[in-house]
Amino acid sequence: MILEDFIEIDKTGLFCRYGNFYLDPKEAVKNAVISHAHGDHAVGGNHNVYCTMATSLFMHHRYKKFAGGEFYIMEYHQTFDVNGVKVSFIPAGHILGSAMVLMEYEGVKYLYTGDYKLQPDKTCEPVEFVEADVLITETTFADPETQHPIAEEEIIKLSSTTSNIMLGAYALGKCQRLISLMNDYCTEKRILVHYSMLPFVKIYEQMGVNLGKYEIYDRKVMKNNHTNMVYMVPPMVFKSYFKAINVIRIFATGWKHLQSSHEIQLYISDHADWNDIILTIEKVKPKQVWTNHGNGYHLKKHYEKSLVVKLLN
């Protein structure tokens, strides 16, 4: 029997009281099961942390000695017990080390997606599907009008100009995917990376991911070369350099409202879009869908006559 209160939301996040642990808590807790290392899913200071190896490396870089107490590093598909709940990690395809969290309690399976994507991405483990009784899915882009274009086709937009480019991107996940894509599809570009992004790049390489060629940003190099340079910067730097001259400003994101003011719109997202979420539901074959991290209204309406959809947030 599905337990309607198996996962509950409080100010700290998604709480599994049957196993006394949080999924991606927003503040430090005793037991944290972490899906991936983005800052809105992985905070520092938790007492016990269950995650993949890559996630632990990213967290230790970001939070240093405040990353957490005891880290329990788990392989994908390895079953472990957290206070009576059987847990395992399934590749989520979002960033390197990202995982869906499969939980089994009293014979019922609950699958928490964290953030995930179905598009191919050479820089991280491809998403996998497992069947579950309850699918707890992110709904960041759960709108029938949202369909992400193919990333390999989007990246070619950068070759439409020889002007130097300031490319804004998240330092973890998006940065590394873009480096790889540009090396494959925009070979004329010379990629310069902001120093703050390099530690995450190095962890990718440490984990065996070959991203291709790139260089650390050098002001003289950028100043002396006026064509085909791509300077990749994190969001805060991109925002602060809004008056940068002699460059085309481009930000890589799936959000349309962040694209409107840019000469070239680069729609590359690391989240599932509407069609991906529908396909995931088909693959997981849940009896119920619980939505989180976004608006689940459209899903609830879409399945109103065929599937129970519960909005957690």
PEQUINOR-V805387 format. One record per residue. N is the residue number from 1. NEAR is the number of other ideal C-beta (glycine too) atoms within 8 Angstrom. Layout:
n=N near=NEAR
n=N near=NEAR
This chain:
n=1 near=4
n=2 near=9
n=3 near=9
n=4 near=5
n=5 near=6
n=6 near=12
n=7 near=13
n=8 near=7
n=9 near=9
n=10 near=6
n=11 near=3
n=12 near=9
n=13 near=10
n=14 near=14
n=15 near=12
n=16 near=13
n=17 near=7
n=18 near=10
n=19 near=13
n=20 near=9
n=21 near=15
n=22 near=13
n=23 near=14
n=24 near=13
n=25 near=13
n=26 near=8
n=27 near=7
n=28 near=10
n=29 near=11
n=30 near=8
n=31 near=14
n=32 near=16
n=33 near=13
n=34 near=14
n=35 near=15
n=36 near=15
n=37 near=14
n=38 near=11
n=39 near=6
n=40 near=4
n=41 near=11
n=42 near=14
n=43 near=9
n=44 near=11
n=45 near=8
n=46 near=15
n=47 near=10
n=48 near=11
n=49 near=14
n=50 near=13
n=51 near=16
n=52 near=13
n=53 near=8
n=54 near=11
n=55 near=15
n=56 near=13
n=57 near=12
n=58 near=14
n=59 near=16
n=60 near=9
n=61 near=10
n=62 near=11
n=63 near=11
n=64 near=7
n=65 near=4
n=66 near=7
n=67 near=12
n=68 near=15
n=69 near=7
n=70 near=7
n=71 near=9
n=72 near=9
n=73 near=7
n=74 near=11
n=75 near=6
n=76 near=12
n=77 near=7
n=78 near=8
n=79 near=7
n=80 near=10
n=81 near=8
n=82 near=12
n=83 near=9
n=84 near=7
n=85 near=13
n=86 near=9
n=87 near=15
n=88 near=12
n=89 near=14
n=90 near=14
n=91 near=12
n=92 near=16
n=93 near=13
n=94 near=13
n=95 near=13
n=96 near=13
n=97 near=16
n=98 near=17
n=99 near=15
n=100 near=15
n=101 near=14
n=102 near=14
n=103 near=14
n=104 near=10
n=105 near=13
n=106 near=5
n=107 near=4
n=108 near=12
n=109 near=11
n=110 near=14
n=111 near=16
n=112 near=13
n=113 near=14
n=114 near=16
n=115 near=16
n=116 near=15
n=117 near=14
n=118 near=9
n=119 near=9
n=120 near=4
n=121 near=11
n=122 near=5
n=123 near=12
n=124 near=13
n=125 near=10
n=126 near=8
n=127 near=10
n=128 near=8
n=129 near=8
n=130 near=10
n=131 near=7
n=132 near=12
n=133 near=9
n=134 near=15
n=135 near=13
n=136 near=14
n=137 near=14
n=138 near=13
n=139 near=13
n=140 near=9
n=141 near=14
n=142 near=14
n=143 near=8
n=144 near=6
n=145 near=5
n=146 near=10
n=147 near=7
n=148 near=14
n=149 near=7
n=150 near=7
n=151 near=12
n=152 near=9
n=153 near=7
n=154 near=11
n=155 near=14
n=156 near=10
n=157 near=9
n=158 near=15
n=159 near=9
n=160 near=6
n=161 near=8
n=162 near=4
n=163 near=8
n=164 near=14
n=165 near=14
n=166 near=13
n=167 near=14
n=168 near=14
n=169 near=13
n=170 near=9
n=171 near=9
n=172 near=11
n=173 near=13
n=174 near=12
n=175 near=16
n=176 near=16
n=177 near=14
n=178 near=14
n=179 near=15
n=180 near=12
n=181 near=13
n=182 near=14
n=183 near=11
n=184 near=8
n=185 near=9
n=186 near=12
n=187 near=6
n=188 near=5
n=189 near=12
n=190 near=8
n=191 near=12
n=192 near=15
n=193 near=14
n=194 near=12
n=195 near=7
n=196 near=8
n=197 near=13
n=198 near=10
n=199 near=8
n=200 near=13
n=201 near=14
n=202 near=8
n=203 near=13
n=204 near=12
n=205 near=10
n=206 near=7
n=207 near=11
n=208 near=5
n=209 near=11
n=210 near=5
n=211 near=12
n=212 near=9
n=213 near=5
n=214 near=9
n=215 near=10
n=216 near=7
n=217 near=11
n=218 near=8
n=219 near=6
n=220 near=6
n=221 near=11
n=222 near=12
n=223 near=6
n=224 near=5
n=225 near=10
n=226 near=5
n=227 near=7
n=228 near=9
n=229 near=13
n=230 near=14
n=231 near=13
n=232 near=14
n=233 near=12
n=234 near=13
n=235 near=9
n=236 near=6
n=237 near=11
n=238 near=12
n=239 near=8
n=240 near=6
n=241 near=9
n=242 near=6
n=243 near=4
n=244 near=8
n=245 near=4
n=246 near=6
n=247 near=10
n=248 near=11
n=249 near=12
n=250 near=14
n=251 near=13
n=252 near=10
n=253 near=10
n=254 near=11
n=255 near=6
n=256 near=6
n=257 near=5
n=258 near=7
n=259 near=12
n=260 near=6
n=261 near=3
n=262 near=11
n=263 near=5
n=264 near=10
n=265 near=7
n=266 near=15
n=267 near=11
n=268 near=15
n=269 near=10
n=270 near=12
n=271 near=13
n=272 near=13
n=273 near=12
n=274 near=13
n=275 near=7
n=276 near=12
n=277 near=14
n=278 near=9
n=279 near=9
n=280 near=15
n=281 near=14
n=282 near=7
n=283 near=8
n=284 near=12
n=285 near=7
n=286 near=12
n=287 near=7
n=288 near=12
n=289 near=16
n=290 near=13
n=291 near=18
n=292 near=13
n=293 near=7
n=294 near=10
n=295 near=8
n=296 near=14
n=297 near=7
n=298 near=11
n=299 near=13
n=300 near=11
n=301 near=7
n=302 near=8
n=303 near=12
n=304 near=7
n=305 near=3
n=306 near=4
n=307 near=9
n=308 near=7
n=309 near=13
n=310 near=9
n=311 near=9
n=312 near=11
n=313 near=6
